[in-house]
């Protein structure tokens, strides 16, 4: 009888702990939901600067919507330049002149997000500095360029991790087919965006107003 009573007391004790802890867990989950909702309601992006992606054709910047090319492993697909305008085609002027004109003194930085599928795997990656390019480099190679810093140079290379700093302007990106790009089973979607604070990102992805999307298609 003593043993039976002792077991019942232990069971009651354990049940009591569970009953106390369960409402606490639910309460914490509800609190987290409320905090996330408050954060979303608080966030407001005041950066309404337009952004578009251009390729140069006959020395003229032409706005890109879709870009078709052969995806040959290890070969360049194209260079893509970002300008803060909605205009479809621009007349020739030095890129730095166009960039500063349309940026109009706004204190923003640029980045991109790449999305593609590899079989059943859906891949999505934000790239705002050279350190971000390596995760999926075997499939889609991304190189970033600062055309403002090098506006007087006839030739220059992509930005390295060592060179990247708070004064870097990411204005152009080059896409090269990775050595396993033949394993990519979808179009490659690239979203260019501008941001002015860390608040413009949530869970590592851009959530602001200033963005523009292009689609890379395989011929």
N, CA and C atoms as a LAMMPS dump frame, in Angstrom:
ITEM: TIMESTEP
0
ITEM: NUMBER OF ATOMS
657
ITEM: BOX BOUNDS ff ff ff
-5.0000000000000000e+02 5.0000000000000000e+02
-5.0000000000000000e+02 5.0000000000000000e+02
-5.0000000000000000e+02 5.0000000000000000e+02
ITEM: ATOMS id mol type element x y z
1 1 1 N 0.843 -1.214 0
2 1 2 C 0 0 0
3 1 3 C 0.865 1.246 0
4 2 1 N 1.979 1.189 0.771
5 2 2 C 2.883 2.344 0.825
6 2 3 C 3.459 2.625 -0.544
7 3 1 N 3.889 1.515 -1.221
8 3 2 C 4.487 1.662 -2.546
9 3 3 C 3.489 2.298 -3.501
10 4 1 N 2.245 1.808 -3.451
11 4 2 C 1.198 2.31 -4.336
12 4 3 C 0.946 3.791 -4.086
13 5 1 N 0.898 4.172 -2.839
14 5 2 C 0.67 5.565 -2.458
15 5 3 C 1.808 6.446 -2.922
16 6 1 N 3.038 5.94 -2.778
17 6 2 C 4.222 6.699 -3.18
18 6 3 C 4.226 6.929 -4.686
19 7 1 N 3.907 5.887 -5.434
20 7 2 C 3.846 6.008 -6.905
21 7 3 C 2.79 7.021 -7.308
22 8 1 N 1.624 6.966 -6.661
23 8 2 C 0.539 7.919 -6.975
24 8 3 C 0.97 9.348 -6.688
25 9 1 N 1.696 9.545 -5.582
26 9 2 C 2.168 10.895 -5.226
27 9 3 C 3.166 11.415 -6.257
28 10 1 N 4.068 10.497 -6.706
29 10 2 C 5.049 10.9 -7.726
30 10 3 C 4.34 11.285 -9.011
31 11 1 N 3.353 10.463 -9.414
32 11 2 C 2.593 10.755 -10.642
33 11 3 C 1.86 12.082 -10.553
34 12 1 N 1.246 12.304 -9.384
35 12 2 C 0.545 13.573 -9.179
36 12 3 C 1.505 14.748 -9.241
37 13 1 N 2.682 14.562 -8.685
38 13 2 C 3.703 15.606 -8.677
39 13 3 C 4.143 15.932 -10.093
40 14 1 N 4.39 14.878 -10.879
41 14 2 C 4.816 15.082 -12.268
42 14 3 C 3.726 15.741 -13.087
43 15 1 N 2.49 15.289 -12.883
44 15 2 C 1.344 15.871 -13.599
45 15 3 C 1.182 17.333 -13.238
46 16 1 N 1.395 17.633 -11.964
47 16 2 C 1.3 19.025 -11.507
48 16 3 C 2.307 19.901 -12.203
49 17 1 N 3.563 19.396 -12.363
50 17 2 C 4.623 20.162 -13.04
51 17 3 C 4.264 20.412 -14.487
52 18 1 N 3.736 19.355 -15.123
53 18 2 C 3.377 19.475 -16.543
54 18 3 C 2.274 20.501 -16.731
55 19 1 N 1.287 20.436 -15.863
56 19 2 C 0.167 21.369 -15.984
57 19 3 C 0.601 22.811 -15.774
58 20 1 N 1.597 22.989 -14.897
59 20 2 C 2.07 24.356 -14.649
60 20 3 C 2.921 24.874 -15.806
61 21 1 N 3.739 23.933 -16.373
62 21 2 C 4.669 24.352 -17.418
63 21 3 C 3.974 24.583 -18.758
64 22 1 N 2.922 23.815 -19.042
65 22 2 C 2.241 23.919 -20.336
66 22 3 C 1.634 25.3 -20.581
67 23 1 N 0.86 25.852 -19.608
68 23 2 C 0.342 27.21 -19.818
69 23 3 C 1.458 28.24 -19.98
70 24 1 N 2.585 28.018 -19.277
71 24 2 C 3.73 28.94 -19.373
72 24 3 C 4.289 28.933 -20.795
73 25 1 N 4.393 27.705 -21.378
74 25 2 C 4.9 27.563 -22.742
75 25 3 C 3.979 28.265 -23.731
76 26 1 N 2.677 28.041 -23.576
77 26 2 C 1.681 28.687 -24.451
78 26 3 C 1.757 30.204 -24.319
79 27 1 N 1.908 30.656 -23.088
80 27 2 C 1.998 32.099 -22.821
81 27 3 C 3.218 32.712 -23.513
82 28 1 N 4.352 32.002 -23.45
83 28 2 C 5.578 32.486 -24.104
84 28 3 C 5.424 32.541 -25.617
85 29 1 N 4.757 31.514 -26.177
86 29 2 C 4.528 31.487 -27.627
87 29 3 C 3.63 32.649 -28.059
88 30 1 N 2.585 32.908 -27.262
89 30 2 C 1.672 34.019 -27.567
90 30 3 C 2.401 35.358 -27.471
91 31 1 N 3.279 35.472 -26.47
92 31 2 C 4.062 36.697 -26.279
93 31 3 C 4.963 36.945 -27.48
94 32 1 N 5.599 35.855 -27.98
95 32 2 C 6.479 35.962 -29.142
96 32 3 C 5.705 36.392 -30.38
97 33 1 N 4.517 35.83 -30.561
98 33 2 C 3.665 36.212 -31.696
99 33 3 C 3.303 37.687 -31.634
100 34 1 N 2.952 38.156 -30.431
101 34 2 C 2.592 39.57 -30.242
102 34 3 C 3.782 40.466 -30.537
103 35 1 N 4.973 40.065 -30.038
104 35 2 C 6.189 40.862 -30.27
105 35 3 C 6.513 40.948 -31.753
106 36 1 N 6.369 39.823 -32.483
107 36 2 C 6.619 39.818 -33.927
108 36 3 C 5.624 40.7 -34.664
109 37 1 N 4.354 40.667 -34.213
110 37 2 C 3.314 41.486 -34.842
111 37 3 C 3.592 42.963 -34.611
112 38 1 N 4.006 43.309 -33.392
113 38 2 C 4.324 44.701 -33.058
114 38 3 C 5.489 45.184 -33.905
115 39 1 N 6.498 44.289 -34.076
116 39 2 C 7.671 44.649 -34.879
117 39 3 C 7.271 44.93 -36.328
118 40 1 N 6.392 44.068 -36.887
119 40 2 C 5.926 44.257 -38.255
120 40 3 C 5.13 45.555 -38.389
121 41 1 N 4.306 45.852 -37.389
122 41 2 C 3.515 47.085 -37.43
123 41 3 C 4.398 48.312 -37.297
124 42 1 N 5.482 48.187 -36.522
125 42 2 C 6.405 49.303 -36.327
126 42 3 C 7.185 49.624 -37.593
127 43 1 N 7.588 48.579 -38.346
128 43 2 C 8.466 48.775 -39.505
129 43 3 C 7.763 49.567 -40.606
130 44 1 N 8.445 50.597 -41.054
131 44 2 C 7.949 51.388 -42.178
132 44 3 C 9.16 51.803 -43.01
133 45 1 N 9.143 51.429 -44.273
134 45 2 C 10.256 51.768 -45.155
135 45 3 C 9.96 53.095 -45.843
136 46 1 N 10.772 54.098 -45.548
137 46 2 C 10.59 55.421 -46.139
138 46 3 C 11.412 55.579 -47.42
139 47 1 N 12.144 54.536 -47.787
140 47 2 C 12.945 54.564 -49.013
141 47 3 C 12.074 54.146 -50.196
142 48 1 N 11.618 55.118 -50.955
143 48 2 C 10.79 54.842 -52.135
144 48 3 C 11.558 55.06 -53.43
145 49 1 N 12.88 55.022 -53.343
146 49 2 C 13.72 55.217 -54.513
147 49 3 C 13.518 54.054 -55.483
148 50 1 N 13.211 54.352 -56.756
149 50 2 C 13.084 53.237 -57.707
150 50 3 C 14.437 52.592 -57.975
151 51 1 N 14.411 51.378 -58.452
152 51 2 C 15.643 50.703 -58.868
153 51 3 C 15.302 49.794 -60.045
154 52 1 N 16.191 49.745 -61.025
155 52 2 C 16.02 48.865 -62.178
156 52 3 C 17.372 48.269 -62.54
157 53 1 N 17.323 47.237 -63.359
158 53 2 C 18.55 46.549 -63.791
159 53 3 C 18.713 46.753 -65.297
160 54 1 N 19.943 47.074 -65.697
161 54 2 C 20.229 47.388 -67.097
162 54 3 C 21.39 46.543 -67.615
163 55 1 N 21.332 46.258 -68.921
164 55 2 C 22.504 45.734 -69.63
165 55 3 C 22.86 46.757 -70.703
166 56 1 N 24.123 46.78 -71.061
167 56 2 C 24.577 47.724 -72.081
168 56 3 C 24.522 47.07 -73.453
169 57 1 N 23.811 47.735 -74.375
170 57 2 C 23.733 47.312 -75.768
171 57 3 C 24.125 48.486 -76.644
172 58 1 N 25.176 48.315 -77.436
173 58 2 C 25.717 49.406 -78.262
174 58 3 C 26.011 50.648 -77.419
175 59 1 N 26.6 50.408 -76.258
176 59 2 C 26.995 51.474 -75.313
177 59 3 C 25.822 52.189 -74.661
178 60 1 N 24.619 51.67 -74.829
179 60 2 C 23.437 52.282 -74.205
180 60 3 C 22.872 51.351 -73.135
181 61 1 N 22.525 51.887 -71.957
182 61 2 C 21.906 51.048 -70.922
183 61 3 C 20.433 50.775 -71.226
184 62 1 N 20.091 49.497 -71.364
185 62 2 C 18.722 49.078 -71.693
186 62 3 C 18.177 48.255 -70.524
187 63 1 N 16.985 48.611 -70.089
188 63 2 C 16.375 47.946 -68.936
189 63 3 C 16.084 46.47 -69.243
190 64 1 N 16.396 45.599 -68.286
191 64 2 C 16.202 44.16 -68.449
192 64 3 C 14.943 43.705 -67.719
193 65 1 N 14.172 42.852 -68.383
194 65 2 C 13.063 42.155 -67.725
195 65 3 C 13.382 40.66 -67.682
196 66 1 N 13.682 40.122 -68.865
197 66 2 C 14.154 38.747 -68.976
198 66 3 C 15.452 38.748 -69.763
199 67 1 N 16.329 37.796 -69.428
200 67 2 C 17.599 37.719 -70.146
201 67 3 C 17.865 36.259 -70.492
202 68 1 N 17.87 35.964 -71.804
203 68 2 C 18.078 34.596 -72.275
204 68 3 C 19.51 34.434 -72.755
205 69 1 N 20.122 33.314 -72.397
206 69 2 C 21.491 33.047 -72.84
207 69 3 C 21.784 31.563 -72.684
208 70 1 N 22.889 31.142 -73.29
209 70 2 C 23.365 29.783 -73.062
210 70 3 C 24.045 29.723 -71.7
211 71 1 N 23.727 28.703 -70.941
212 71 2 C 24.373 28.533 -69.637
213 71 3 C 25.46 27.469 -69.794
214 72 1 N 26.659 27.936 -70.066
215 72 2 C 27.787 27.031 -70.249
216 72 3 C 28.657 27.108 -68.997
217 73 1 N 28.808 25.994 -68.34
218 73 2 C 29.534 25.965 -67.059
219 73 3 C 30.881 26.678 -67.156
220 74 1 N 31.072 27.65 -66.244
221 74 2 C 32.333 28.385 -66.181
222 74 3 C 32.394 29.613 -67.067
223 75 1 N 31.339 29.88 -67.85
224 75 2 C 31.35 31.042 -68.749
225 75 3 C 30.405 32.136 -68.242
226 76 1 N 30.78 33.4 -68.538
227 76 2 C 29.966 34.536 -68.103
228 76 3 C 28.611 34.55 -68.807
229 77 1 N 27.582 34.932 -68.057
230 77 2 C 26.255 35.156 -68.64
231 77 3 C 26.135 36.614 -69.046
232 78 1 N 26.36 37.54 -68.111
233 78 2 C 26.383 38.963 -68.457
234 78 3 C 26.709 39.801 -67.228
235 79 1 N 27.013 41.07 -67.499
236 79 2 C 27.097 42.099 -66.46
237 79 3 C 25.743 42.793 -66.383
238 80 1 N 25.306 43.129 -65.183
239 80 2 C 24.026 43.81 -64.972
240 80 3 C 24.262 45.01 -64.057
241 81 1 N 23.821 46.176 -64.503
242 81 2 C 24.036 47.414 -63.733
243 81 3 C 22.732 47.885 -63.111
244 82 1 N 22.821 48.431 -61.903
245 82 2 C 21.649 48.918 -61.174
246 82 3 C 21.615 50.445 -61.187
247 83 1 N 20.481 50.995 -61.589
248 83 2 C 20.284 52.445 -61.581
249 83 3 C 18.942 52.744 -60.93
250 84 1 N 18.864 53.887 -60.262
251 84 2 C 17.654 54.23 -59.503
252 84 3 C 16.681 55.034 -60.368
253 85 1 N 16.134 54.34 -61.369
254 85 2 C 15.168 54.958 -62.276
255 85 3 C 14.26 53.887 -62.856
256 86 1 N 13.074 54.296 -63.316
257 86 2 C 12.142 53.384 -63.972
258 86 3 C 12.217 53.478 -65.496
259 87 1 N 13.049 54.367 -66.006
260 87 2 C 13.138 54.593 -67.45
261 87 3 C 13.597 53.319 -68.149
262 88 1 N 13.012 53.019 -69.325
263 88 2 C 13.323 51.777 -70.031
264 88 3 C 14.687 51.824 -70.725
265 89 1 N 14.992 52.958 -71.368
266 89 2 C 16.274 53.075 -72.071
267 89 3 C 16.829 54.475 -71.874
268 90 1 N 18.132 54.556 -71.669
269 90 2 C 18.78 55.837 -71.396
270 90 3 C 19.762 56.171 -72.498
271 91 1 N 20.004 57.445 -72.685
272 91 2 C 21.02 57.866 -73.644
273 91 3 C 22.398 57.671 -73.021
274 92 1 N 23.419 57.703 -73.856
275 92 2 C 24.753 57.435 -73.336
276 92 3 C 25.271 58.592 -72.492
277 93 1 N 25.699 58.26 -71.303
278 93 2 C 26.481 59.14 -70.435
279 93 3 C 27.353 58.228 -69.589
280 94 1 N 28.459 58.721 -69.057
281 94 2 C 29.258 57.871 -68.167
282 94 3 C 28.383 57.299 -67.046
283 95 1 N 28.607 56.032 -66.721
284 95 2 C 27.743 55.361 -65.746
285 95 3 C 27.696 56.108 -64.426
286 96 1 N 28.84 56.579 -63.942
287 96 2 C 28.887 57.272 -62.644
288 96 3 C 27.999 58.513 -62.646
289 97 1 N 27.934 59.195 -63.787
290 97 2 C 27.084 60.389 -63.913
291 97 3 C 25.62 59.99 -63.795
292 98 1 N 25.229 58.953 -64.531
293 98 2 C 23.845 58.471 -64.468
294 98 3 C 23.492 57.993 -63.058
295 99 1 N 24.414 57.254 -62.454
296 99 2 C 24.136 56.68 -61.138
297 99 3 C 23.898 57.775 -60.101
298 100 1 N 24.789 58.747 -60.055
299 100 2 C 24.665 59.821 -59.06
300 100 3 C 23.442 60.693 -59.333
301 101 1 N 23.11 60.875 -60.596
302 101 2 C 21.933 61.691 -60.918
303 101 3 C 20.664 61.053 -60.391
304 102 1 N 20.482 59.765 -60.678
305 102 2 C 19.239 59.109 -60.288
306 102 3 C 19.209 58.743 -58.805
307 103 1 N 20.362 58.534 -58.239
308 103 2 C 20.414 58.297 -56.788
309 103 3 C 20.017 59.561 -56.039
310 104 1 N 20.351 60.706 -56.61
311 104 2 C 19.884 62.007 -56.12
312 104 3 C 20.215 62.24 -54.642
313 105 1 N 21.413 61.84 -54.252
314 105 2 C 21.856 62.112 -52.881
315 105 3 C 21.318 61.186 -51.817
316 106 1 N 20.508 60.193 -52.205
317 106 2 C 19.929 59.277 -51.208
318 106 3 C 21.021 58.43 -50.563
319 107 1 N 20.898 58.226 -49.275
320 107 2 C 21.894 57.455 -48.525
321 107 3 C 21.472 55.98 -48.493
322 108 1 N 21.659 55.312 -49.622
323 108 2 C 21.246 53.911 -49.729
324 108 3 C 22.39 53.059 -50.266
325 109 1 N 22.28 51.771 -50.01
326 109 2 C 23.187 50.767 -50.563
327 109 3 C 22.357 49.808 -51.415
328 110 1 N 23.035 49.082 -52.298
329 110 2 C 22.343 48.129 -53.168
330 110 3 C 22.762 46.697 -52.855
331 111 1 N 21.86 45.779 -53.124
332 111 2 C 22.162 44.364 -53
333 111 3 C 21.282 43.579 -53.951
334 112 1 N 21.466 42.26 -53.969
335 112 2 C 20.615 41.413 -54.796
336 112 3 C 20.227 40.159 -54.016
337 113 1 N 19.177 39.51 -54.497
338 113 2 C 18.799 38.208 -53.973
339 113 3 C 18.678 37.266 -55.154
340 114 1 N 19.261 36.074 -55.064
341 114 2 C 19.125 35.096 -56.135
342 114 3 C 18.219 33.963 -55.677
343 115 1 N 17.418 33.463 -56.621
344 115 2 C 16.525 32.339 -56.339
345 115 3 C 16.558 31.368 -57.514
346 116 1 N 16.675 30.095 -57.206
347 116 2 C 16.61 29.065 -58.241
348 116 3 C 16.316 27.724 -57.583
349 117 1 N 16.072 26.727 -58.413
350 117 2 C 15.778 25.39 -57.91
351 117 3 C 16.834 24.41 -58.403
352 118 1 N 17.152 23.482 -57.559
353 118 2 C 18.07 22.394 -57.897
354 118 3 C 17.35 21.105 -57.522
355 119 1 N 16.672 20.537 -58.524
356 119 2 C 15.804 19.394 -58.223
357 119 3 C 14.649 19.842 -57.343
358 120 1 N 14.474 19.182 -56.212
359 120 2 C 13.389 19.532 -55.284
360 120 3 C 13.79 20.65 -54.316
361 121 1 N 15.06 21.036 -54.348
362 121 2 C 15.553 22.047 -53.401
363 121 3 C 15.333 23.459 -53.944
364 122 1 N 14.673 24.284 -53.156
365 122 2 C 14.469 25.695 -53.525
366 122 3 C 15.498 26.544 -52.797
367 123 1 N 16.262 27.306 -53.574
368 123 2 C 17.379 28.062 -53.011
369 123 3 C 17.092 29.56 -53.105
370 124 1 N 17.384 30.255 -52.024
371 124 2 C 17.142 31.699 -51.94
372 124 3 C 18.276 32.305 -51.125
373 125 1 N 19.001 33.272 -51.702
374 125 2 C 20.18 33.806 -51.02
375 125 3 C 20.289 35.314 -51.221
376 126 1 N 20.459 36.037 -50.123
377 126 2 C 20.687 37.489 -50.167
378 126 3 C 22.184 37.749 -50.298
379 127 1 N 22.528 38.68 -51.2
380 127 2 C 23.938 39.019 -51.413
381 127 3 C 24.097 40.534 -51.331
382 128 1 N 24.789 40.996 -50.281
383 128 2 C 25.056 42.426 -50.154
384 128 3 C 26.546 42.73 -50.059
385 129 1 N 27.356 41.683 -49.926
386 129 2 C 28.804 41.887 -49.919
387 129 3 C 29.482 40.623 -50.462
388 130 1 N 30.766 40.702 -50.808
389 130 2 C 31.431 39.558 -51.443
390 130 3 C 31.447 38.282 -50.606
391 131 1 N 31.342 38.398 -49.293
392 131 2 C 31.346 37.206 -48.437
393 131 3 C 30.089 36.358 -48.631
394 132 1 N 29.032 36.947 -49.205
395 132 2 C 27.757 36.237 -49.352
396 132 3 C 27.691 35.338 -50.586
397 133 1 N 28.679 35.443 -51.483
398 133 2 C 28.54 34.782 -52.791
399 133 3 C 28.903 33.292 -52.77
400 134 1 N 29.59 32.826 -51.726
401 134 2 C 30.229 31.517 -51.804
402 134 3 C 29.299 30.328 -51.595
403 135 1 N 28.214 30.513 -50.897
404 135 2 C 27.379 29.366 -50.512
405 135 3 C 26.891 28.555 -51.724
406 136 1 N 26.506 29.261 -52.802
407 136 2 C 25.99 28.571 -53.991
408 136 3 C 26.845 28.865 -55.228
409 137 1 N 28.112 29.159 -54.991
410 137 2 C 29.037 29.546 -56.057
411 137 3 C 29.226 28.432 -57.087
412 138 1 N 29.079 27.175 -56.68
413 138 2 C 29.217 26.062 -57.616
414 138 3 C 28.126 26.062 -58.675
415 139 1 N 27.017 26.738 -58.379
416 139 2 C 25.867 26.744 -59.294
417 139 3 C 25.731 28.097 -60.005
418 140 1 N 25.662 29.164 -59.234
419 140 2 C 25.558 30.517 -59.8
420 140 3 C 26.661 31.371 -59.181
421 141 1 N 27.584 31.811 -60.011
422 141 2 C 28.68 32.65 -59.525
423 141 3 C 28.281 34.121 -59.641
424 142 1 N 28.429 34.85 -58.549
425 142 2 C 28.08 36.278 -58.513
426 142 3 C 29.336 37.077 -58.17
427 143 1 N 29.584 38.131 -58.965
428 143 2 C 30.698 39.045 -58.711
429 143 3 C 30.13 40.458 -58.597
430 144 1 N 30.562 41.203 -57.597
431 144 2 C 30.059 42.552 -57.345
432 144 3 C 31.102 43.593 -57.753
433 145 1 N 30.613 44.739 -58.257
434 145 2 C 31.506 45.794 -58.738
435 145 3 C 31.088 47.154 -58.193
436 146 1 N 32.083 48.006 -57.975
437 146 2 C 31.862 49.392 -57.557
438 146 3 C 32.313 50.304 -58.69
439 147 1 N 31.359 50.705 -59.532
440 147 2 C 31.683 51.548 -60.697
441 147 3 C 31.942 53 -60.315
442 148 1 N 31.53 53.395 -59.123
443 148 2 C 31.754 54.782 -58.688
444 148 3 C 33.201 54.949 -58.252
445 149 1 N 33.689 54.021 -57.457
446 149 2 C 35.075 54.071 -57.015
447 149 3 C 36.042 54.043 -58.2
448 150 1 N 35.675 53.281 -59.228
449 150 2 C 36.584 53.081 -60.362
450 150 3 C 36.157 53.854 -61.609
451 151 1 N 35.424 54.943 -61.425
452 151 2 C 34.877 55.641 -62.587
453 151 3 C 35.945 56.184 -63.532
454 152 1 N 37.144 56.385 -63.05
455 152 2 C 38.217 56.901 -63.912
456 152 3 C 39.178 55.813 -64.388
457 153 1 N 38.862 54.564 -64.061
458 153 2 C 39.736 53.455 -64.453
459 153 3 C 39.208 52.789 -65.721
460 154 1 N 40.102 52.457 -66.628
461 154 2 C 39.681 51.798 -67.864
462 154 3 C 39.38 50.315 -67.636
463 155 1 N 40.003 49.718 -66.606
464 155 2 C 39.749 48.31 -66.274
465 155 3 C 39.854 48.145 -64.759
466 156 1 N 38.991 47.333 -64.198
467 156 2 C 39.068 47.036 -62.766
468 156 3 C 38.378 45.707 -62.491
469 157 1 N 38.739 45.111 -61.385
470 157 2 C 38.214 43.796 -61.026
471 157 3 C 37.032 43.937 -60.055
472 158 1 N 36.439 42.805 -59.732
473 158 2 C 35.303 42.789 -58.799
474 158 3 C 35.78 43.128 -57.384
475 159 1 N 34.821 43.471 -56.53
476 159 2 C 35.117 43.816 -55.13
477 159 3 C 35.492 42.546 -54.373
478 160 1 N 36.569 42.608 -53.616
479 160 2 C 36.957 41.475 -52.775
480 160 3 C 36.447 41.696 -51.349
481 161 1 N 36.482 40.648 -50.553
482 161 2 C 36.048 40.761 -49.154
483 161 3 C 36.909 41.752 -48.387
484 162 1 N 38.203 41.79 -48.712
485 162 2 C 39.123 42.701 -48.029
486 162 3 C 38.848 44.152 -48.388
487 163 1 N 38.395 44.394 -49.603
488 163 2 C 38.147 45.771 -50.074
489 163 3 C 36.804 46.319 -49.609
490 164 1 N 35.848 45.437 -49.372
491 164 2 C 34.484 45.884 -49.061
492 164 3 C 34.439 46.624 -47.72
493 165 1 N 33.802 47.807 -47.701
494 165 2 C 33.652 48.585 -46.464
495 165 3 C 32.391 49.44 -46.543
496 166 1 N 32.191 50.293 -45.57
497 166 2 C 30.974 51.118 -45.496
498 166 3 C 30.855 52.102 -46.653
499 167 1 N 31.962 52.407 -47.315
500 167 2 C 31.936 53.361 -48.428
501 167 3 C 31.781 52.689 -49.788
502 168 1 N 31.695 51.379 -49.805
503 168 2 C 31.574 50.65 -51.071
504 168 3 C 30.183 50.842 -51.663
505 169 1 N 30.142 51.08 -52.966
506 169 2 C 28.877 51.162 -53.7
507 169 3 C 28.768 49.947 -54.614
508 170 1 N 27.855 49.049 -54.315
509 170 2 C 27.617 47.917 -55.213
510 170 3 C 26.675 48.407 -56.307
511 171 1 N 27.222 48.604 -57.497
512 171 2 C 26.431 49.191 -58.587
513 171 3 C 26.202 48.219 -59.741
514 172 1 N 27.081 47.227 -59.862
515 172 2 C 26.991 46.255 -60.962
516 172 3 C 27.285 44.867 -60.414
517 173 1 N 26.63 43.872 -60.978
518 173 2 C 26.961 42.49 -60.641
519 173 3 C 27.114 41.681 -61.935
520 174 1 N 28.011 40.741 -61.881
521 174 2 C 28.202 39.834 -63.018
522 174 3 C 27.738 38.441 -62.606
523 175 1 N 27.013 37.787 -63.506
524 175 2 C 26.581 36.417 -63.275
525 175 3 C 27.351 35.495 -64.219
526 176 1 N 27.968 34.498 -63.636
527 176 2 C 28.702 33.485 -64.388
528 176 3 C 28.109 32.12 -64.057
529 177 1 N 28.017 31.268 -65.061
530 177 2 C 27.507 29.915 -64.817
531 177 3 C 28.521 29.139 -63.989
532 178 1 N 28.081 28.632 -62.849
533 178 2 C 28.969 27.826 -62.015
534 178 3 C 29.287 26.495 -62.686
535 179 1 N 30.247 25.783 -62.14
536 179 2 C 30.668 24.529 -62.774
537 179 3 C 29.657 23.401 -62.596
538 180 1 N 28.619 23.66 -61.781
539 180 2 C 27.527 22.692 -61.655
540 180 3 C 26.186 23.345 -62.02
541 181 1 N 26.241 24.375 -62.871
542 181 2 C 24.987 25.067 -63.204
543 181 3 C 24.063 24.178 -64.03
544 182 1 N 24.604 23.125 -64.637
545 182 2 C 23.751 22.196 -65.374
546 182 3 C 22.799 21.45 -64.431
547 183 1 N 23.038 21.561 -63.114
548 183 2 C 22.149 20.937 -62.128
549 183 3 C 21.004 21.864 -61.715
550 184 1 N 21.061 23.129 -62.17
551 184 2 C 19.972 24.079 -61.885
552 184 3 C 18.787 23.719 -62.778
553 185 1 N 17.62 23.505 -62.18
554 185 2 C 16.465 22.984 -62.924
555 185 3 C 15.368 24.022 -63.134
556 186 1 N 15.68 25.293 -62.921
557 186 2 C 14.664 26.347 -63.077
558 186 3 C 15.324 27.59 -63.658
559 187 1 N 14.504 28.606 -63.927
560 187 2 C 15.048 29.936 -64.217
561 187 3 C 15.787 30.433 -62.973
562 188 1 N 16.645 31.426 -63.173
563 188 2 C 17.276 32.097 -62.034
564 188 3 C 16.624 33.471 -61.891
565 189 1 N 15.996 33.705 -60.774
566 189 2 C 15.328 34.985 -60.507
567 189 3 C 16.267 35.843 -59.656
568 190 1 N 16.505 37.059 -60.113
569 190 2 C 17.368 37.977 -59.365
570 190 3 C 16.57 39.219 -58.997
571 191 1 N 16.546 39.529 -57.716
572 191 2 C 15.885 40.739 -57.222
573 191 3 C 16.956 41.728 -56.792
574 192 1 N 16.989 42.88 -57.465
575 192 2 C 17.887 43.962 -57.057
576 192 3 C 17.119 44.85 -56.086
577 193 1 N 17.799 45.355 -55.07
578 193 2 C 17.11 46.2 -54.089
579 193 3 C 18.067 47.243 -53.525
580 194 1 N 17.483 48.29 -52.953
581 194 2 C 18.284 49.273 -52.21
582 194 3 C 17.777 49.316 -50.773
583 195 1 N 18.695 49.561 -49.852
584 195 2 C 18.346 49.551 -48.424
585 195 3 C 19.123 50.658 -47.713
586 196 1 N 18.588 51.098 -46.585
587 196 2 C 19.277 52.145 -45.824
588 196 3 C 19.482 51.767 -44.358
589 197 1 N 19.028 50.588 -43.956
590 197 2 C 19.264 50.144 -42.577
591 197 3 C 19.054 48.645 -42.478
592 198 1 N 19.462 48.065 -41.353
593 198 2 C 19.279 46.633 -41.117
594 198 3 C 17.8 46.277 -40.965
595 199 1 N 16.975 47.271 -40.637
596 199 2 C 15.535 47.03 -40.483
597 199 3 C 14.878 46.612 -41.794
598 200 1 N 15.563 46.879 -42.917
599 200 2 C 14.997 46.516 -44.22
600 200 3 C 15.088 45.019 -44.489
601 201 1 N 15.649 44.271 -43.528
602 201 2 C 15.769 42.824 -43.68
603 201 3 C 15.074 42.116 -42.521
604 202 1 N 14.439 41.016 -42.857
605 202 2 C 13.855 40.173 -41.807
606 202 3 C 14.186 38.719 -42.133
607 203 1 N 14.73 38.024 -41.167
608 203 2 C 15.159 36.636 -41.358
609 203 3 C 16.139 36.506 -42.524
610 204 1 N 16.936 37.568 -42.734
611 204 2 C 17.963 37.525 -43.767
612 204 3 C 17.507 37.911 -45.153
613 205 1 N 16.231 38.307 -45.296
614 205 2 C 15.699 38.639 -46.618
615 205 3 C 15.129 40.063 -46.638
616 206 1 N 15.27 40.712 -47.795
617 206 2 C 14.825 42.102 -47.959
618 206 3 C 13.305 42.202 -47.88
619 207 1 N 12.814 43.249 -47.199
620 207 2 C 11.365 43.435 -47.09
621 207 3 C 10.936 44.869 -47.4
622 208 1 N 11.845 45.673 -47.965
623 208 2 C 11.537 47.081 -48.208
624 208 3 C 10.8 47.337 -49.508
625 209 1 N 10.701 48.627 -49.853
626 209 2 C 9.914 49.072 -51.014
627 209 3 C 10.694 49.105 -52.318
628 210 1 N 12.01 49.275 -52.232
629 210 2 C 12.817 49.579 -53.411
630 210 3 C 13.427 48.303 -53.992
631 211 1 N 12.716 47.662 -54.907
632 211 2 C 13.231 46.425 -55.488
633 211 3 C 12.76 46.259 -56.93
634 212 1 N 13.474 45.41 -57.647
635 212 2 C 13.159 45.158 -59.06
636 212 3 C 13.657 43.755 -59.403
637 213 1 N 12.865 43.017 -60.167
638 213 2 C 13.164 41.616 -60.422
639 213 3 C 13.425 41.346 -61.903
640 214 1 N 14.461 40.544 -62.156
641 214 2 C 14.706 40.069 -63.517
642 214 3 C 14.755 38.544 -63.494
643 215 1 N 14.556 37.948 -64.673
644 215 2 C 14.572 36.488 -64.785
645 215 3 C 15.609 36.082 -65.818
646 216 1 N 16.538 35.223 -65.407
647 216 2 C 17.523 34.662 -66.337
648 216 3 C 16.993 33.33 -66.838
649 217 1 N 16.935 33.205 -68.175
650 217 2 C 16.41 31.982 -68.781
651 217 3 C 17.495 31.305 -69.611
652 218 1 N 17.444 30 -69.63
653 218 2 C 18.399 29.222 -70.417
654 218 3 C 17.884 29.097 -71.852
655 219 1 N 18.746 29.328 -72.817
656 219 2 C 18.365 29.152 -74.228
657 219 3 C 18.122 27.68 -74.538
